[in-house]
């Protein structure tokens, strides 16, 4: 298996990990993939030549799609985290308003 084959195999695995929400696993594989690419270009500065250009373009495009998915997931998680952070205050406000409504109803004879 040549270096680019392994890089593309790692890309498949990274995409699977991202879809599964396994951020640590995807990050670890991405580190390995970047190291392989760095070594490949260190050995052959012309590695992006015509024979590898199509594969490297495919890799770039897939990486952009994966990064968009990661960014989208990050936004969803950020919103969820903010909601969780505000939940205790919202519950206290709800309890205060419910208690006040109960007192108001009791005083009105309801």
Buried (B, 14 or more C-beta within 10 A) or exposed (E): EEBBEBBBEBBEBBBEBBEEEBBEBBBBBBEBBEEBBEEBEEEEEEBBEEEBEEBBEEBEEBBEEBEEEBEEBEEEEEEEEEEEEEEEEEEEEEEEEEEEEEEEEEEEEE
